[in-house]
Amino acid sequence: MSFLKNVFGSNEENQSVSKVGWRQLTDLGQLNEIIAESTVKPVLVFKHSTRCGVSRMVLKQFENEFDLHEKITPYFLDLLEHRDVSNEIASRFGVFHQSPQLIVIKDGKALFNDSHGSIDAGKLEQFI
C-alpha cells in the first residue's frame, strides 16, 4: 500500500517530501517576477494535473532526478487550481499547453518545453 501511496499520493503529500524545493505558482503577477528572475538565473515551471496518474508519475520521476538546486529556480503550478495562470503561460511564452509540462525560462523567454514522458531532469543542464 505504501508503494501505491508514494506513486499515487496526493499532490500535497508529494510536495512535502520533495527534495526539489518548489515555489508555488498561484498568481498571474508571479509571471512578471519569473521573467525578472530568469535574467539572473534560469527558471523552470512544472505544470501538473493533480487528477492525472501520468502527470503524477512524471512528477515523481522528475523529483527523484532533480539535483540543480543552486542553478535553476523551480516553480510548481497546479494547473487545475490555477488554470488562468496556465493559460497565461501558454500565451505569454508561446508554448502549447500540455500536462504534465516542463518549461525553462531564461532572459524572459521560454527556451525549452517538454511534456509527458519526455520530461527529464537531465535535459536541464544545457540551460545553465
Secondary structure as GFF3:
##gff-version 3
##sequence-region A 1 128
A	DSSP	alpha_helix	2	8	.	.	.	ID=ss1
A	DSSP	alpha_helix	11	16	.	.	.	ID=ss2
A	DSSP	beta_strand	23	24	.	.	.	ID=ss3
A	DSSP	alpha_helix	30	37	.	.	.	ID=ss4
A	DSSP	beta_strand	43	48	.	.	.	ID=ss5
A	DSSP	alpha_helix	53	65	.	.	.	ID=ss6
A	DSSP	beta_strand	73	78	.	.	.	ID=ss7
A	DSSP	alpha_helix	83	93	.	.	.	ID=ss8
A	DSSP	beta_strand	101	106	.	.	.	ID=ss9
A	DSSP	beta_strand	109	115	.	.	.	ID=ss10
A	DSSP	three_ten_helix	116	118	.	.	.	ID=ss11
A	DSSP	three_ten_helix	121	127	.	.	.	ID=ss12
###
